[in-house]
Amino acid sequence: MGDQVLVFVEENHRAAAADHIIPLHKYSKTKSLEEDHHHPDHQQVLQHHLQIGKETVEQINVSKDDQEAWLPITECRTGNTYSVTFHILCSGFGMQALLLPVAFATLGWAWGIICWSLAFVWQLYTIWLLTRLHESLHGIRYSRYLHLSIAAFGTKLGKLLAIFPTLYLSGGTCVMLIITGGGTMELLFKTVCDSGSTCHAKSLSGAEWFLVFTCIAILIAQLPNLNSMAPVSLIGAITAILYSALIWVLSITKGRPAGGVSYSPSETVKMNSNLMGKISSILNALGIIALAFRGHNVILEIQGTLPSSPKHPSLKPMCKGVTISYILIATSQFPLAIAGFWAYGNKIPYNGLGLLTAFSQFHGYNNSKFMMGFIYLLVLVNCLCAFQIYAMPIFDNLEFRYTTKKKQRCPRWVRTGIRLFFGGLAFFVAVAFPFLGSLGPLIGGIALPLTLAYPCFMWLSMKKPRSNSILWCICLGLGCLGIVFSVLLVVAAAWTLSYKGLNANFFKP
């Protein structure tokens, strides 16, 4: 007989932030039972305590594994290089790229290309860090950005730093997709049912278009988990690449607007009479470039759909997917920015959807109704597909609350109800705050460290590279620079809002 008895089992707090952690067991020495070996129930008491300890360990292990198998992000881990490529493309390339010519109009050719190139390398480096931190400890997979933040910075600081950016970039992006998608549906309707058409149906109101888009998006969202969304992401990736290529190719072939265009950055910056206005314009342009690269908040979730084993970790297929997707993103974004700025120069509108707005304004009249409708349809489909990727972390979090409380998988009706609830909430926010896009630079600046700074500090905290080594200096420098850049963007966005004002059309989409 041993002299130790298992008294209780306690999960390590960090294990709550990981996928497949073996719980830490606490063993404590009690009064030696051998001192009581004359007790008539000695054998029964000892066997009883050992059995309780064994059952407790097994229950905790089963509960942890089961809960991961119940949640939509980690429910199915049968993804591959192709599926993660589709997810990364659908989440990482979208409407924000159409604003790149607006940034070039402020920065000019040289600085626009330099800043875009630096931002591309910077955010690609932070993705490199995140994909390696996904399985940074043996047996642990961090399949959610918030969990990795807690593991790196501790419970309180990790939640403080990551909860708002991840919620905004997930829920806020879904709201923006409802606003953009609903507006695009209205444009598509007006293009198809114009005055020369036999269609005389009355157009819906802005809120009704938002509702139609939300209903379609939530219908698609009934797919059970993130891995099952791969075909949807493939469609989203194809439509994003296709509409961006069509817009910049047609912008070149149709020629510059009448009267010529100017490429001097001073033409844009000089509209601000004071120094702060000029600095704000430049910072806002840099923010447009930085925010054109999105999707860092779902990178870990996407990698969580891959199978992993000691011999075949998830890192290899994930790196292949990142490489393929970002080659396609670079070859789509760069010509989009260059061709858009060449075609419209400083005439490109600062409001709306950037290059798409400029194309519709200057060349919509000499394009066929079919072509304009096809572009709007591609944009609409892309918004519907991207909605699924960004909504999945919200679905996962809500189902986590349910499974934690009920200790069982979400029934089908509960899962459906959760997704209907989120769709209704997102629709309400979109209708209540249709001007949310005007606040994008401000809130985006607050969330920017999640992309450019936090991964660097996470690497320093978890990997602990040697002080003053090259990697240590790069991570520390980029992390600090990302924080400073974020603060400057927030100040510039706040100054712009105070100077130009905000059209807060509450409940009037």
VOMARRO-128906 format. One record per residue (C-alpha): residue in one letter; x, y, z. Coordinates in nm, 2 decimals. Layout:
VOMARRO-128906
resn->A u->X v->Y w->Z
...
end
This chain:
VOMARRO-128906
resn->M u->0.00 v->0.00 w->0.00
resn->G u->0.13 v->0.35 w->-0.08
resn->D u->0.14 v->0.63 w->0.16
resn->Q u->-0.03 v->0.88 w->-0.07
resn->V u->-0.40 v->0.91 w->-0.15
resn->L u->-0.55 v->1.11 w->-0.43
resn->V u->-0.77 v->1.37 w->-0.25
resn->F u->-0.88 v->1.61 w->-0.52
resn->V u->-0.81 v->1.70 w->-0.88
resn->E u->-0.79 v->2.06 w->-0.99
resn->E u->-0.75 v->2.18 w->-1.35
resn->N u->-0.48 v->2.42 w->-1.42
resn->H u->-0.63 v->2.76 w->-1.51
resn->R u->-0.43 v->2.79 w->-1.83
resn->A u->-0.57 v->2.45 w->-1.94
resn->A u->-0.91 v->2.63 w->-1.99
resn->A u->-0.75 v->2.83 w->-2.27
resn->A u->-0.62 v->2.53 w->-2.46
resn->D u->-0.76 v->2.24 w->-2.66
resn->H u->-0.60 v->1.92 w->-2.56
resn->I u->-0.43 v->1.98 w->-2.23
resn->I u->-0.39 v->1.70 w->-1.98
resn->P u->-0.52 v->1.84 w->-1.65
resn->L u->-0.27 v->1.89 w->-1.37
resn->H u->-0.35 v->1.67 w->-1.08
resn->K u->-0.28 v->1.77 w->-0.72
resn->Y u->-0.17 v->1.51 w->-0.49
resn->S u->-0.15 v->1.59 w->-0.12
resn->K u->-0.04 v->1.38 w->0.17
resn->T u->-0.29 v->1.30 w->0.43
resn->K u->-0.24 v->1.14 w->0.76
resn->S u->-0.07 v->0.81 w->0.68
resn->L u->-0.33 v->0.53 w->0.66
resn->E u->-0.08 v->0.29 w->0.79
resn->E u->-0.11 v->0.45 w->1.12
resn->D u->-0.47 v->0.33 w->1.12
resn->H u->-0.40 v->-0.01 w->0.97
resn->H u->-0.58 v->-0.17 w->1.26
resn->H u->-0.90 v->0.00 w->1.17
resn->P u->-1.15 v->-0.26 w->1.05
resn->D u->-1.26 v->-0.06 w->0.74
resn->H u->-0.90 v->0.03 w->0.64
resn->Q u->-0.90 v->-0.16 w->0.32
resn->Q u->-1.24 v->-0.03 w->0.21
resn->V u->-1.16 v->0.33 w->0.29
resn->L u->-0.84 v->0.33 w->0.09
resn->Q u->-0.99 v->0.16 w->-0.21
resn->H u->-1.29 v->0.40 w->-0.20
resn->H u->-1.06 v->0.71 w->-0.21
resn->L u->-0.85 v->0.57 w->-0.49
resn->Q u->-1.16 v->0.49 w->-0.69
resn->I u->-1.29 v->0.84 w->-0.64
resn->G u->-0.97 v->0.99 w->-0.76
resn->K u->-0.96 v->0.77 w->-1.07
resn->E u->-1.31 v->0.85 w->-1.16
resn->T u->-1.26 v->1.22 w->-1.12
resn->V u->-0.95 v->1.22 w->-1.34
resn->E u->-1.14 v->1.02 w->-1.61
resn->Q u->-1.44 v->1.25 w->-1.59
resn->I u->-1.23 v->1.57 w->-1.63
resn->N u->-1.04 v->1.42 w->-1.93
resn->V u->-1.36 v->1.30 w->-2.10
resn->S u->-1.53 v->1.63 w->-2.03
resn->K u->-1.25 v->1.84 w->-2.18
resn->D u->-1.22 v->1.62 w->-2.49
resn->D u->-1.59 v->1.61 w->-2.54
resn->Q u->-1.63 v->1.99 w->-2.51
resn->E u->-1.38 v->2.05 w->-2.79
resn->A u->-1.56 v->1.80 w->-3.00
resn->W u->-1.89 v->1.98 w->-2.94
resn->L u->-1.78 v->2.33 w->-3.04
resn->P u->-1.81 v->2.44 w->-3.41
resn->I u->-1.44 v->2.55 w->-3.45
resn->T u->-1.29 v->2.23 w->-3.32
resn->E u->-1.58 v->1.99 w->-3.39
resn->C u->-1.43 v->1.86 w->-3.71
resn->R u->-1.05 v->1.85 w->-3.75
resn->T u->-1.03 v->1.70 w->-4.10
resn->G u->-0.92 v->2.01 w->-4.29
resn->N u->-0.63 v->2.02 w->-4.53
resn->T u->-0.41 v->2.26 w->-4.72
resn->Y u->-0.69 v->2.34 w->-4.97
resn->S u->-0.96 v->2.41 w->-4.70
resn->V u->-0.73 v->2.65 w->-4.50
resn->T u->-0.63 v->2.83 w->-4.82
resn->F u->-1.00 v->2.89 w->-4.90
resn->H u->-1.07 v->3.01 w->-4.55
resn->I u->-0.77 v->3.25 w->-4.54
resn->L u->-0.85 v->3.39 w->-4.88
resn->C u->-1.21 v->3.45 w->-4.79
resn->S u->-1.13 v->3.61 w->-4.46
resn->G u->-0.81 v->3.79 w->-4.56
resn->F u->-0.92 v->3.96 w->-4.88
resn->G u->-1.23 v->4.16 w->-4.93
resn->M u->-1.39 v->4.51 w->-4.95
resn->Q u->-1.11 v->4.69 w->-4.76
resn->A u->-0.87 v->4.63 w->-5.05
resn->L u->-1.09 v->4.86 w->-5.27
resn->L u->-0.99 v->5.15 w->-5.05
resn->L u->-0.62 v->5.11 w->-5.13
resn->P u->-0.63 v->5.37 w->-5.42
resn->V u->-0.77 v->5.62 w->-5.17
resn->A u->-0.45 v->5.57 w->-4.96
resn->F u->-0.23 v->5.61 w->-5.26
resn->A u->-0.41 v->5.93 w->-5.35
resn->T u->-0.28 v->6.08 w->-5.02
resn->L u->0.07 v->5.92 w->-5.02
resn->G u->0.15 v->5.93 w->-5.39
resn->W u->0.32 v->5.66 w->-5.60
resn->A u->0.64 v->5.61 w->-5.42
resn->W u->0.53 v->5.62 w->-5.06
resn->G u->0.21 v->5.43 w->-5.14
resn->I u->0.41 v->5.14 w->-5.28
resn->I u->0.66 v->5.15 w->-5.00
resn->C u->0.40 v->5.16 w->-4.73
resn->W u->0.20 v->4.88 w->-4.88
resn->S u->0.50 v->4.66 w->-4.92
resn->L u->0.61 v->4.72 w->-4.56
resn->A u->0.26 v->4.65 w->-4.43
resn->F u->0.24 v->4.33 w->-4.63
resn->V u->0.57 v->4.20 w->-4.49
resn->W u->0.48 v->4.30 w->-4.14
resn->Q u->0.14 v->4.14 w->-4.12
resn->L u->0.28 v->3.83 w->-4.30
resn->Y u->0.55 v->3.80 w->-4.03
resn->T u->0.29 v->3.82 w->-3.75
resn->I u->0.09 v->3.54 w->-3.92
resn->W u->0.41 v->3.34 w->-3.92
resn->L u->0.44 v->3.39 w->-3.55
resn->L u->0.07 v->3.30 w->-3.48
resn->T u->0.08 v->2.97 w->-3.68
resn->R u->0.39 v->2.86 w->-3.48
resn->L u->0.23 v->2.96 w->-3.15
resn->H u->-0.07 v->2.74 w->-3.23
resn->E u->0.11 v->2.44 w->-3.10
resn->S u->0.39 v->2.61 w->-2.91
resn->L u->0.37 v->2.36 w->-2.62
resn->H u->0.36 v->1.98 w->-2.65
resn->G u->0.01 v->1.85 w->-2.64
resn->I u->-0.16 v->2.19 w->-2.64
resn->R u->-0.34 v->2.36 w->-2.93
resn->Y u->-0.45 v->2.72 w->-2.90
resn->S u->-0.74 v->2.72 w->-3.15
resn->R u->-0.87 v->3.06 w->-3.04
resn->Y u->-0.70 v->3.40 w->-3.03
resn->L u->-0.84 v->3.48 w->-2.69
resn->H u->-0.70 v->3.16 w->-2.54
resn->L u->-0.35 v->3.22 w->-2.68
resn->S u->-0.37 v->3.58 w->-2.54
resn->I u->-0.46 v->3.44 w->-2.19
resn->A u->-0.18 v->3.18 w->-2.21
resn->A u->0.08 v->3.45 w->-2.31
resn->F u->-0.03 v->3.74 w->-2.09
resn->G u->-0.22 v->3.58 w->-1.80
resn->T u->-0.59 v->3.57 w->-1.74
resn->K u->-0.67 v->3.93 w->-1.65
resn->L u->-0.44 v->4.10 w->-1.89
resn->G u->-0.50 v->3.85 w->-2.17
resn->K u->-0.88 v->3.91 w->-2.16
resn->L u->-0.83 v->4.28 w->-2.13
resn->L u->-0.61 v->4.30 w->-2.44
resn->A u->-0.79 v->4.06 w->-2.66
resn->I u->-1.17 v->4.04 w->-2.58
resn->F u->-1.27 v->4.38 w->-2.74
resn->P u->-1.05 v->4.35 w->-3.05
resn->T u->-1.16 v->3.99 w->-3.12
resn->L u->-1.53 v->4.07 w->-3.06
resn->Y u->-1.51 v->4.38 w->-3.27
resn->L u->-1.32 v->4.21 w->-3.56
resn->S u->-1.57 v->3.93 w->-3.55
resn->G u->-1.90 v->4.08 w->-3.47
resn->G u->-1.82 v->4.43 w->-3.60
resn->T u->-1.71 v->4.28 w->-3.93
resn->C u->-2.04 v->4.09 w->-3.96
resn->V u->-2.23 v->4.41 w->-3.90
resn->M u->-2.03 v->4.59 w->-4.17
resn->L u->-2.09 v->4.31 w->-4.41
resn->I u->-2.46 v->4.34 w->-4.35
resn->I u->-2.44 v->4.72 w->-4.42
resn->T u->-2.23 v->4.66 w->-4.73
resn->G u->-2.42 v->4.36 w->-4.85
resn->G u->-2.76 v->4.52 w->-4.80
resn->G u->-2.65 v->4.83 w->-4.99
resn->T u->-2.51 v->4.61 w->-5.27
resn->M u->-2.84 v->4.42 w->-5.30
resn->E u->-3.01 v->4.76 w->-5.34
resn->L u->-2.76 v->4.86 w->-5.61
resn->L u->-2.81 v->4.53 w->-5.78
resn->F u->-3.19 v->4.57 w->-5.78
resn->K u->-3.17 v->4.92 w->-5.92
resn->T u->-2.93 v->4.80 w->-6.19
resn->V u->-3.15 v->4.51 w->-6.30
resn->C u->-3.48 v->4.69 w->-6.26
resn->D u->-3.40 v->5.03 w->-6.41
resn->S u->-3.64 v->5.26 w->-6.60
resn->G u->-3.58 v->5.06 w->-6.92
resn->S u->-3.68 v->4.73 w->-6.77
resn->T u->-4.02 v->4.57 w->-6.75
resn->C u->-3.96 v->4.52 w->-6.38
resn->H u->-4.17 v->4.77 w->-6.19
resn->A u->-4.14 v->4.63 w->-5.84
resn->K u->-4.10 v->4.89 w->-5.56
resn->S u->-3.76 v->4.89 w->-5.40
resn->L u->-3.73 v->4.80 w->-5.04
resn->S u->-3.61 v->5.03 w->-4.77
resn->G u->-3.25 v->5.02 w->-4.64
resn->A u->-3.35 v->4.83 w->-4.33
resn->E u->-3.55 v->4.58 w->-4.54
resn->W u->-3.24 v->4.52 w->-4.76
resn->F u->-3.04 v->4.46 w->-4.44
resn->L u->-3.30 v->4.21 w->-4.33
resn->V u->-3.30 v->4.02 w->-4.66
resn->F u->-2.92 v->3.99 w->-4.65
resn->T u->-2.92 v->3.88 w->-4.28
resn->C u->-3.18 v->3.61 w->-4.35
resn->I u->-2.97 v->3.47 w->-4.63
resn->A u->-2.65 v->3.48 w->-4.43
resn->I u->-2.80 v->3.31 w->-4.13
resn->L u->-2.96 v->3.04 w->-4.36
resn->I u->-2.61 v->2.96 w->-4.49
resn->A u->-2.47 v->2.97 w->-4.13
resn->Q u->-2.67 v->2.66 w->-4.04
resn->L u->-2.38 v->2.46 w->-4.17
resn->P u->-2.25 v->2.29 w->-3.85
resn->N u->-1.89 v->2.38 w->-3.81
resn->L u->-1.60 v->2.58 w->-3.96
resn->N u->-1.46 v->2.29 w->-4.16
resn->S u->-1.79 v->2.24 w->-4.33
resn->M u->-1.77 v->2.60 w->-4.45
resn->A u->-1.48 v->2.52 w->-4.68
resn->P u->-1.70 v->2.52 w->-5.00
resn->V u->-1.86 v->2.85 w->-4.89
resn->S u->-1.51 v->3.00 w->-4.84
resn->L u->-1.40 v->2.87 w->-5.18
resn->I u->-1.69 v->3.06 w->-5.34
resn->G u->-1.61 v->3.37 w->-5.13
resn->A u->-1.24 v->3.36 w->-5.24
resn->I u->-1.32 v->3.32 w->-5.61
resn->T u->-1.57 v->3.60 w->-5.60
resn->A u->-1.33 v->3.84 w->-5.42
resn->I u->-1.05 v->3.78 w->-5.66
resn->L u->-1.29 v->3.80 w->-5.96
resn->Y u->-1.46 v->4.12 w->-5.88
resn->S u->-1.14 v->4.30 w->-5.78
resn->A u->-0.98 v->4.18 w->-6.11
resn->L u->-1.28 v->4.30 w->-6.31
resn->I u->-1.29 v->4.64 w->-6.15
resn->W u->-0.92 v->4.72 w->-6.20
resn->V u->-0.91 v->4.58 w->-6.56
resn->L u->-1.22 v->4.77 w->-6.66
resn->S u->-1.09 v->5.08 w->-6.50
resn->I u->-0.78 v->5.07 w->-6.72
resn->T u->-0.96 v->4.97 w->-7.04
resn->K u->-1.23 v->5.25 w->-7.00
resn->G u->-0.96 v->5.51 w->-6.96
resn->R u->-0.92 v->5.80 w->-6.72
resn->P u->-1.21 v->6.04 w->-6.66
resn->A u->-1.26 v->6.34 w->-6.88
resn->G u->-1.04 v->6.64 w->-6.77
resn->G u->-0.75 v->6.43 w->-6.67
resn->V u->-0.63 v->6.33 w->-6.32
resn->S u->-0.36 v->6.44 w->-6.08
resn->Y u->-0.12 v->6.21 w->-5.90
resn->S u->0.03 v->6.46 w->-5.67
resn->P u->-0.02 v->6.38 w->-5.30
resn->S u->-0.02 v->6.75 w->-5.22
resn->E u->-0.35 v->6.78 w->-5.41
resn->T u->-0.52 v->6.58 w->-5.14
resn->V u->-0.32 v->6.68 w->-4.84
resn->K u->-0.34 v->7.06 w->-4.91
resn->M u->-0.72 v->7.04 w->-4.85
resn->N u->-0.63 v->7.05 w->-4.48
resn->S u->-0.52 v->7.40 w->-4.40
resn->N u->-0.34 v->7.32 w->-4.07
resn->L u->-0.05 v->7.08 w->-3.98
resn->M u->-0.27 v->6.85 w->-3.78
resn->G u->-0.50 v->6.80 w->-4.07
resn->K u->-0.22 v->6.71 w->-4.30
resn->I u->-0.07 v->6.46 w->-4.05
resn->S u->-0.42 v->6.32 w->-3.99
resn->S u->-0.47 v->6.26 w->-4.37
resn->I u->-0.13 v->6.08 w->-4.39
resn->L u->-0.21 v->5.86 w->-4.08
resn->N u->-0.55 v->5.78 w->-4.21
resn->A u->-0.39 v->5.67 w->-4.54
resn->L u->-0.15 v->5.44 w->-4.35
resn->G u->-0.45 v->5.31 w->-4.15
resn->I u->-0.63 v->5.22 w->-4.48
resn->I u->-0.32 v->5.02 w->-4.59
resn->A u->-0.28 v->4.84 w->-4.25
resn->L u->-0.65 v->4.76 w->-4.23
resn->A u->-0.66 v->4.62 w->-4.58
resn->F u->-0.49 v->4.31 w->-4.44
resn->R u->-0.75 v->4.14 w->-4.22
resn->G u->-0.82 v->3.80 w->-4.08
resn->H u->-0.56 v->3.76 w->-3.81
resn->N u->-0.83 v->3.71 w->-3.55
resn->V u->-0.94 v->3.39 w->-3.72
resn->I u->-0.60 v->3.25 w->-3.82
resn->L u->-0.58 v->3.03 w->-3.51
resn->E u->-0.94 v->2.91 w->-3.56
resn->I u->-0.86 v->2.82 w->-3.92
resn->Q u->-0.55 v->2.62 w->-3.81
resn->G u->-0.77 v->2.45 w->-3.55
resn->T u->-0.96 v->2.27 w->-3.82
resn->L u->-0.65 v->2.08 w->-3.92
resn->P u->-0.56 v->1.74 w->-3.78
resn->S u->-0.24 v->1.72 w->-3.58
resn->S u->-0.01 v->1.45 w->-3.44
resn->P u->0.35 v->1.44 w->-3.31
resn->K u->0.46 v->1.31 w->-3.65
resn->H u->0.24 v->1.53 w->-3.86
resn->P u->0.17 v->1.86 w->-3.69
resn->S u->-0.07 v->2.11 w->-3.83
resn->L u->0.20 v->2.36 w->-3.90
resn->K u->0.31 v->2.22 w->-4.24
resn->P u->-0.03 v->2.23 w->-4.42
resn->M u->-0.11 v->2.56 w->-4.25
resn->C u->0.21 v->2.72 w->-4.38
resn->K u->0.14 v->2.59 w->-4.73
resn->G u->-0.21 v->2.74 w->-4.71
resn->V u->-0.08 v->3.07 w->-4.59
resn->T u->0.18 v->3.08 w->-4.87
resn->I u->-0.06 v->3.01 w->-5.14
resn->S u->-0.33 v->3.24 w->-5.02
resn->Y u->-0.10 v->3.54 w->-4.96
resn->I u->0.06 v->3.50 w->-5.30
resn->L u->-0.29 v->3.53 w->-5.44
resn->I u->-0.37 v->3.82 w->-5.21
resn->A u->-0.06 v->4.01 w->-5.31
resn->T u->-0.12 v->3.96 w->-5.68
resn->S u->-0.48 v->4.09 w->-5.64
resn->Q u->-0.42 v->4.38 w->-5.40
resn->F u->-0.11 v->4.53 w->-5.57
resn->P u->-0.26 v->4.58 w->-5.92
resn->L u->-0.59 v->4.69 w->-5.76
resn->A u->-0.41 v->4.97 w->-5.58
resn->I u->-0.18 v->5.06 w->-5.88
resn->A u->-0.45 v->5.04 w->-6.15
resn->G u->-0.71 v->5.22 w->-5.94
resn->F u->-0.48 v->5.51 w->-5.86
resn->W u->-0.36 v->5.53 w->-6.22
resn->A u->-0.72 v->5.54 w->-6.35
resn->Y u->-0.87 v->5.80 w->-6.11
resn->G u->-0.58 v->5.96 w->-5.93
resn->N u->-0.70 v->6.22 w->-5.67
resn->K u->-1.05 v->6.20 w->-5.82
resn->I u->-1.12 v->5.88 w->-5.64
resn->P u->-1.40 v->5.93 w->-5.38
resn->Y u->-1.31 v->5.92 w->-5.01
resn->N u->-1.65 v->5.80 w->-4.91
resn->G u->-1.81 v->5.47 w->-5.00
resn->L u->-1.63 v->5.17 w->-5.13
resn->G u->-1.33 v->5.34 w->-5.29
resn->L u->-1.25 v->5.20 w->-5.63
resn->L u->-1.60 v->5.04 w->-5.68
resn->T u->-1.76 v->5.38 w->-5.61
resn->A u->-1.52 v->5.55 w->-5.85
resn->F u->-1.58 v->5.29 w->-6.12
resn->S u->-1.96 v->5.32 w->-6.09
resn->Q u->-1.94 v->5.70 w->-6.08
resn->F u->-1.71 v->5.75 w->-6.38
resn->H u->-1.78 v->5.44 w->-6.59
resn->G u->-2.11 v->5.30 w->-6.48
resn->Y u->-2.29 v->5.48 w->-6.76
resn->N u->-2.08 v->5.33 w->-7.04
resn->N u->-2.09 v->4.97 w->-6.90
resn->S u->-2.36 v->4.72 w->-6.99
resn->K u->-2.62 v->4.66 w->-6.73
resn->F u->-2.52 v->4.29 w->-6.73
resn->M u->-2.16 v->4.38 w->-6.64
resn->M u->-2.25 v->4.62 w->-6.36
resn->G u->-2.50 v->4.37 w->-6.22
resn->F u->-2.25 v->4.09 w->-6.24
resn->I u->-1.99 v->4.29 w->-6.04
resn->Y u->-2.25 v->4.38 w->-5.77
resn->L u->-2.36 v->4.01 w->-5.76
resn->L u->-1.99 v->3.91 w->-5.70
resn->V u->-1.96 v->4.16 w->-5.42
resn->L u->-2.28 v->4.04 w->-5.26
resn->V u->-2.18 v->3.67 w->-5.27
resn->N u->-1.84 v->3.76 w->-5.12
resn->C u->-2.01 v->3.94 w->-4.83
resn->L u->-2.24 v->3.65 w->-4.76
resn->C u->-1.94 v->3.40 w->-4.76
resn->A u->-1.71 v->3.62 w->-4.55
resn->F u->-1.99 v->3.66 w->-4.29
resn->Q u->-1.97 v->3.29 w->-4.22
resn->I u->-1.60 v->3.30 w->-4.13
resn->Y u->-1.62 v->3.60 w->-3.90
resn->A u->-1.94 v->3.48 w->-3.73
resn->M u->-1.80 v->3.14 w->-3.64
resn->P u->-1.59 v->3.26 w->-3.34
resn->I u->-1.91 v->3.42 w->-3.20
resn->F u->-2.11 v->3.10 w->-3.25
resn->D u->-1.82 v->2.91 w->-3.09
resn->N u->-1.82 v->3.14 w->-2.79
resn->L u->-2.19 v->3.12 w->-2.73
resn->E u->-2.20 v->2.74 w->-2.76
resn->F u->-1.90 v->2.72 w->-2.52
resn->R u->-2.12 v->2.90 w->-2.26
resn->Y u->-2.40 v->2.65 w->-2.32
resn->T u->-2.18 v->2.33 w->-2.31
resn->T u->-2.00 v->2.45 w->-2.00
resn->K u->-2.32 v->2.49 w->-1.81
resn->K u->-2.51 v->2.19 w->-1.95
resn->K u->-2.22 v->1.95 w->-1.98
resn->Q u->-2.35 v->1.83 w->-2.31
resn->R u->-2.35 v->1.90 w->-2.68
resn->C u->-2.58 v->2.18 w->-2.81
resn->P u->-2.90 v->2.02 w->-2.95
resn->R u->-2.97 v->2.12 w->-3.31
resn->W u->-3.25 v->2.35 w->-3.21
resn->V u->-3.02 v->2.53 w->-2.96
resn->R u->-2.75 v->2.57 w->-3.22
resn->T u->-3.00 v->2.71 w->-3.46
resn->G u->-3.14 v->2.94 w->-3.20
resn->I u->-2.79 v->3.07 w->-3.11
resn->R u->-2.73 v->3.16 w->-3.48
resn->L u->-3.06 v->3.32 w->-3.52
resn->F u->-3.00 v->3.53 w->-3.20
resn->F u->-2.66 v->3.65 w->-3.33
resn->G u->-2.81 v->3.73 w->-3.68
resn->G u->-3.09 v->3.93 w->-3.51
resn->L u->-2.84 v->4.12 w->-3.29
resn->A u->-2.61 v->4.20 w->-3.58
resn->F u->-2.91 v->4.32 w->-3.79
resn->F u->-3.03 v->4.54 w->-3.51
resn->V u->-2.68 v->4.70 w->-3.47
resn->A u->-2.66 v->4.75 w->-3.85
resn->V u->-2.99 v->4.93 w->-3.85
resn->A u->-2.92 v->5.13 w->-3.54
resn->F u->-2.57 v->5.23 w->-3.65
resn->P u->-2.57 v->5.25 w->-4.03
resn->F u->-2.29 v->5.50 w->-4.00
resn->L u->-2.06 v->5.24 w->-3.84
resn->G u->-1.83 v->5.26 w->-4.14
resn->S u->-1.74 v->5.62 w->-4.05
resn->L u->-1.62 v->5.50 w->-3.72
resn->G u->-1.41 v->5.22 w->-3.88
resn->P u->-1.07 v->5.41 w->-3.87
resn->L u->-1.13 v->5.49 w->-3.50
resn->I u->-1.23 v->5.14 w->-3.38
resn->G u->-1.00 v->4.98 w->-3.63
resn->G u->-0.70 v->5.17 w->-3.48
resn->I u->-0.79 v->5.03 w->-3.14
resn->A u->-0.81 v->4.67 w->-3.28
resn->L u->-0.49 v->4.71 w->-3.49
resn->P u->-0.25 v->4.58 w->-3.22
resn->L u->-0.42 v->4.24 w->-3.25
resn->T u->-0.27 v->4.22 w->-3.60
resn->L u->0.06 v->4.40 w->-3.58
resn->A u->0.17 v->4.40 w->-3.21
resn->Y u->0.02 v->4.13 w->-2.99
resn->P u->0.17 v->3.83 w->-3.19
resn->C u->0.52 v->3.98 w->-3.13
resn->F u->0.47 v->4.01 w->-2.76
resn->M u->0.31 v->3.66 w->-2.74
resn->W u->0.62 v->3.52 w->-2.90
resn->L u->0.84 v->3.69 w->-2.65
resn->S u->0.63 v->3.57 w->-2.36
resn->M u->0.59 v->3.21 w->-2.46
resn->K u->0.90 v->3.13 w->-2.66
resn->K u->1.14 v->3.35 w->-2.45
resn->P u->1.41 v->3.40 w->-2.72
resn->R u->1.75 v->3.50 w->-2.59
resn->S u->1.77 v->3.87 w->-2.50
resn->N u->1.93 v->4.09 w->-2.76
resn->S u->1.91 v->3.82 w->-3.02
resn->I u->1.79 v->3.92 w->-3.37
resn->L u->1.45 v->3.76 w->-3.33
resn->W u->1.41 v->3.92 w->-2.98
resn->C u->1.49 v->4.27 w->-3.12
resn->I u->1.26 v->4.23 w->-3.42
resn->C u->0.96 v->4.11 w->-3.21
resn->L u->1.02 v->4.38 w->-2.94
resn->G u->1.07 v->4.66 w->-3.20
resn->L u->0.77 v->4.56 w->-3.42
resn->G u->0.55 v->4.51 w->-3.11
resn->C u->0.63 v->4.86 w->-2.97
resn->L u->0.60 v->5.02 w->-3.31
resn->G u->0.25 v->4.85 w->-3.36
resn->I u->0.13 v->5.00 w->-3.03
resn->V u->0.26 v->5.35 w->-3.12
resn->F u->0.11 v->5.32 w->-3.46
resn->S u->-0.23 v->5.22 w->-3.32
resn->V u->-0.23 v->5.52 w->-3.08
resn->L u->-0.15 v->5.76 w->-3.36
resn->L u->-0.43 v->5.62 w->-3.58
resn->V u->-0.68 v->5.65 w->-3.30
resn->V u->-0.58 v->6.01 w->-3.24
resn->A u->-0.59 v->6.09 w->-3.61
resn->A u->-0.93 v->5.93 w->-3.65
resn->A u->-1.07 v->6.11 w->-3.35
resn->W u->-0.94 v->6.44 w->-3.48
resn->T u->-1.09 v->6.38 w->-3.82
resn->L u->-1.43 v->6.30 w->-3.67
resn->S u->-1.42 v->6.62 w->-3.45
resn->Y u->-1.31 v->6.83 w->-3.74
resn->K u->-1.54 v->6.70 w->-4.01
resn->G u->-1.82 v->6.59 w->-3.79
resn->L u->-2.02 v->6.26 w->-3.79
resn->N u->-2.35 v->6.21 w->-3.97
resn->A u->-2.50 v->5.99 w->-3.70
resn->N u->-2.82 v->5.88 w->-3.88
resn->F u->-2.94 v->5.64 w->-3.61
resn->F u->-3.20 v->5.39 w->-3.73
resn->K u->-3.20 v->5.55 w->-4.08
resn->P u->-3.01 v->5.32 w->-4.31
end
